[in-house]
């Protein structure tokens, strides 16, 4: 019997390419991480800011109580730094 080309199995990728590519579980794990990151980013974007009153140092303030002397946050008695 002669074998037809369909009967012969050959690797999908050349031997060199198979050695350079990471294993399938590694590719699957990286893909899973990418999907989870995209989902968490989307949920965070929908949820909005966690602390809406939080501003970067030197940023514009939109109102609210001013900090007390020496960086005191007011209402936190006994929490002052050593002087």
TORPA-4810 file (N, C-alpha, C, O; in nm, 3 decimals):
<nodes>
NODE_1_0.082_-0.118_0.000_0.000_0.000_0.000_0.087_0.124_0.000_0.189_0.132_0.068_X
NODE_2_0.044_0.219_-0.076_0.116_0.345_-0.076_0.041_0.444_0.013_-0.082_0.441_0.022_X
NODE_3_0.115_0.529_0.077_0.053_0.627_0.166_0.025_0.755_0.088_0.107_0.800_0.007_X
NODE_4_-0.088_0.812_0.113_-0.126_0.936_0.048_-0.078_1.054_0.133_-0.049_1.037_0.251_X
NODE_5_-0.071_1.171_0.073_-0.026_1.287_0.150_-0.115_1.316_0.271_-0.067_1.370_0.371_X
NODE_6_-0.242_1.281_0.265_-0.332_1.306_0.377_-0.302_1.213_0.495_-0.330_1.247_0.610_X
NODE_7_-0.246_1.096_0.466_-0.215_1.001_0.572_-0.092_1.042_0.652_-0.081_1.011_0.770_X
NODE_8_-0.001_1.109_0.587_0.122_1.148_0.655_0.095_1.267_0.747_0.033_1.366_0.707_X
NODE_9_0.140_1.255_0.868_0.124_1.367_0.960_0.256_1.441_0.971_0.362_1.380_0.986_X
NODE_10_0.248_1.570_0.962_0.368_1.651_0.975_0.340_1.758_1.079_0.225_1.797_1.096_X
NODE_11_0.439_1.805_1.148_0.415_1.907_1.250_0.362_2.035_1.187_0.396_2.070_1.074_X
NODE_12_0.278_2.103_1.262_0.218_2.227_1.212_0.323_2.336_1.196_0.314_2.419_1.105_X
NODE_13_0.421_2.337_1.283_0.528_2.437_1.277_0.663_2.367_1.262_0.679_2.254_1.308_X
NODE_14_0.757_2.432_1.200_0.891_2.374_1.192_0.950_2.354_1.332_0.907_2.417_1.428_X
NODE_15_1.047_2.266_1.342_1.108_2.232_1.470_1.168_2.355_1.539_1.157_2.368_1.661_X
NODE_16_1.228_2.445_1.465_1.290_2.564_1.524_1.182_2.654_1.586_1.202_2.707_1.696_X
NODE_17_1.071_2.671_1.518_0.964_2.756_1.570_0.901_2.693_1.694_0.862_2.766_1.786_X
NODE_18_0.890_2.562_1.699_0.834_2.496_1.816_0.923_2.517_1.938_0.872_2.529_2.050_X
NODE_19_1.052_2.522_1.919_1.143_2.540_2.032_1.142_2.685_2.082_1.162_2.708_2.201_X
NODE_20_1.119_2.780_1.994_1.123_2.921_2.034_0.993_2.966_2.100_0.996_3.056_2.184_X
NODE_21_0.882_2.906_2.064_0.754_2.945_2.123_0.739_2.886_2.263_0.784_2.774_2.287_X
NODE_22_0.677_2.961_2.356_0.654_2.905_2.490_0.549_2.794_2.485_0.477_2.780_2.386_X
NODE_23_0.543_2.717_2.589_0.448_2.606_2.596_0.304_2.659_2.593_0.278_2.773_2.629_X
NODE_24_0.213_2.575_2.549_0.072_2.615_2.539_0.014_2.660_2.673_-0.061_2.757_2.676_X
NODE_25_0.045_2.593_2.785_-0.009_2.641_2.913_0.038_2.782_2.947_-0.037_2.859_3.007_X
NODE_26_0.160_2.816_2.911_0.211_2.951_2.938_0.134_3.053_2.855_0.097_3.159_2.906_X
NODE_27_0.111_3.022_2.729_0.034_3.113_2.642_-0.109_3.128_2.696_-0.163_3.238_2.697_X
NODE_28_-0.169_3.019_2.741_-0.303_3.024_2.799_-0.307_3.107_2.926_-0.402_3.183_2.948_X
NODE_29_-0.206_3.093_3.010_-0.200_3.170_3.135_-0.186_3.319_3.106_-0.252_3.400_3.171_X
NODE_30_-0.103_3.356_3.012_-0.086_3.497_2.975_-0.216_3.552_2.915_-0.253_3.666_2.942_X
NODE_31_-0.283_3.473_2.836_-0.412_3.515_2.779_-0.515_3.534_2.890_-0.593_3.629_2.887_X
NODE_32_-0.517_3.444_2.987_-0.610_3.457_3.100_-0.580_3.583_3.180_-0.673_3.654_3.220_X
NODE_33_-0.453_3.613_3.204_-0.417_3.736_3.274_-0.463_3.859_3.198_-0.514_3.954_3.258_X
NODE_34_-0.448_3.858_3.067_-0.490_3.972_2.985_-0.642_3.991_2.993_-0.689_4.104_3.001_X
NODE_35_-0.717_3.882_2.990_-0.863_3.891_2.998_-0.905_3.943_3.135_-0.992_4.030_3.144_X
NODE_36_-0.844_3.892_3.242_-0.878_3.939_3.377_-0.842_4.085_3.396_-0.917_4.159_3.459_X
NODE_37_-0.728_4.128_3.342_-0.690_4.269_3.352_-0.791_4.356_3.279_-0.832_4.460_3.331_X
NODE_38_-0.832_4.315_3.161_-0.928_4.394_3.084_-1.062_4.403_3.158_-1.123_4.509_3.162_X
NODE_39_-1.107_4.292_3.216_-1.232_4.293_3.292_-1.223_4.383_3.415_-1.315_4.460_3.443_X
NODE_40_-1.114_4.373_3.489_-1.101_4.455_3.610_-1.089_4.603_3.575_-1.140_4.688_3.647_X
NODE_41_-1.022_4.634_3.466_-1.012_4.773_3.422_-1.150_4.827_3.384_-1.185_4.940_3.418_X
NODE_42_-1.228_4.746_3.314_-1.362_4.787_3.275_-1.453_4.809_3.395_-1.528_4.906_3.399_X
NODE_43_-1.446_4.719_3.493_-1.527_4.734_3.614_-1.484_4.858_3.691_-1.569_4.930_3.744_X
NODE_44_-1.355_4.883_3.699_-1.306_5.002_3.768_-1.348_5.130_3.698_-1.377_5.230_3.764_X
NODE_45_-1.351_5.128_3.568_-1.393_5.247_3.493_-1.541_5.274_3.514_-1.582_5.390_3.520_X
NODE_46_-1.621_5.169_3.525_-1.765_5.185_3.548_-1.791_5.231_3.691_-1.880_5.313_3.714_X
NODE_47_-1.714_5.179_3.788_-1.736_5.211_3.929_-1.699_5.356_3.960_-1.758_5.416_4.050_X
NODE_48_-1.604_5.411_3.889_-1.563_5.549_3.914_-1.455_5.558_4.020_-1.402_5.457_4.065_X
NODE_49_-1.424_5.681_4.061_-1.316_5.699_4.159_-1.355_5.644_4.296_-1.471_5.652_4.337_X
NODE_50_-1.257_5.590_4.366_-1.282_5.534_4.498_-1.291_5.644_4.602_-1.376_5.637_4.691_X
NODE_51_-1.205_5.743_4.593_-1.202_5.853_4.688_-1.217_5.984_4.611_-1.117_6.046_4.576_X
NODE_52_-1.340_6.028_4.584_-1.360_6.146_4.501_-1.298_6.273_4.558_-1.264_6.363_4.481_X
NODE_53_-1.282_6.286_4.690_-1.225_6.407_4.750_-1.074_6.406_4.754_-1.014_6.504_4.798_X
NODE_54_-1.012_6.302_4.710_-0.867_6.290_4.716_-0.805_6.362_4.598_-0.841_6.336_4.483_X
NODE_55_-0.712_6.453_4.625_-0.645_6.530_4.520_-0.495_6.515_4.534_-0.445_6.496_4.645_X
NODE_56_-0.422_6.521_4.425_-0.277_6.513_4.434_-0.220_6.636_4.504_-0.283_6.742_4.507_X
NODE_57_-0.102_6.622_4.559_-0.036_6.733_4.627_-0.018_6.849_4.531_0.033_6.830_4.420_X
NODE_58_-0.059_6.967_4.571_-0.046_7.084_4.486_-0.156_7.094_4.382_-0.156_7.186_4.301_X
NODE_59_-0.250_7.000_4.383_-0.359_7.002_4.285_-0.466_7.103_4.323_-0.466_7.155_4.435_X
NODE_60_-0.555_7.129_4.233_-0.662_7.225_4.258_-0.764_7.163_4.352_-0.807_7.049_4.333_X
NODE_61_-0.802_7.238_4.452_-0.905_7.193_4.546_-1.037_7.258_4.507_-1.040_7.373_4.464_X
NODE_62_-1.143_7.185_4.522_-1.274_7.237_4.482_-1.355_7.284_4.601_-1.469_7.326_4.584_X
NODE_63_-1.301_7.280_4.718_-1.374_7.324_4.837_-1.356_7.227_4.949_-1.281_7.130_4.938_X
NODE_64_-1.427_7.252_5.058_-1.416_7.165_5.173_-1.328_7.228_5.279_-1.273_7.336_5.257_X
NODE_65_-1.314_7.162_5.392_-1.235_7.219_5.502_-1.087_7.228_5.466_-1.030_7.138_5.404_X
NODE_66_-1.028_7.337_5.507_-0.885_7.356_5.486_-0.808_7.282_5.595_-0.856_7.272_5.707_X
NODE_67_-0.691_7.229_5.564_-0.614_7.162_5.667_-0.567_7.263_5.772_-0.541_7.379_5.742_X
NODE_68_-0.556_7.215_5.894_-0.514_7.300_6.005_-0.364_7.328_5.998_-0.297_7.286_5.903_X
NODE_69_-0.312_7.399_6.100_-0.168_7.428_6.102_-0.086_7.300_6.113_-0.130_7.202_6.171_X
NODE_70_0.030_7.303_6.058_0.126_7.191_6.062_0.070_7.067_5.993_0.108_6.955_6.029_X
NODE_71_-0.017_7.084_5.898_-0.069_6.970_5.826_-0.171_6.890_5.904_-0.202_6.776_5.868_X
NODE_72_-0.225_6.948_6.011_-0.323_6.880_6.093_-0.450_6.858_6.012_-0.493_6.947_5.939_X
NODE_73_-0.511_6.742_6.025_-0.631_6.711_5.949_-0.758_6.751_6.023_-0.867_6.724_5.973_X
NODE_74_-0.749_6.812_6.138_-0.866_6.857_6.211_-0.957_6.743_6.249_-0.990_6.658_6.166_X
NODE_75_-0.998_6.738_6.375_-1.085_6.632_6.422_-1.011_6.505_6.457_-1.073_6.408_6.500_X
NODE_76_-0.882_6.503_6.439_-0.803_6.384_6.474_-0.712_6.422_6.591_-0.589_6.420_6.578_X
NODE_77_-0.772_6.454_6.702_-0.698_6.500_6.820_-0.613_6.387_6.874_-0.653_6.271_6.878_X
NODE_78_-0.495_6.425_6.916_-0.402_6.329_6.971_-0.319_6.257_6.866_-0.237_6.173_6.900_X
NODE_79_-0.340_6.289_6.740_-0.266_6.224_6.634_-0.155_6.314_6.578_-0.092_6.279_6.478_X
NODE_80_-0.132_6.430_6.642_-0.032_6.525_6.593_0.108_6.469_6.605_0.135_6.381_6.688_X
NODE_81_0.197_6.520_6.523_0.337_6.477_6.525_0.410_6.538_6.642_0.359_6.629_6.707_X
NODE_82_0.529_6.489_6.670_0.610_6.543_6.780_0.667_6.676_6.737_0.710_6.693_6.623_X
NODE_83_0.668_6.771_6.829_0.717_6.904_6.798_0.836_6.937_6.879_0.892_7.046_6.866_X
</nodes>
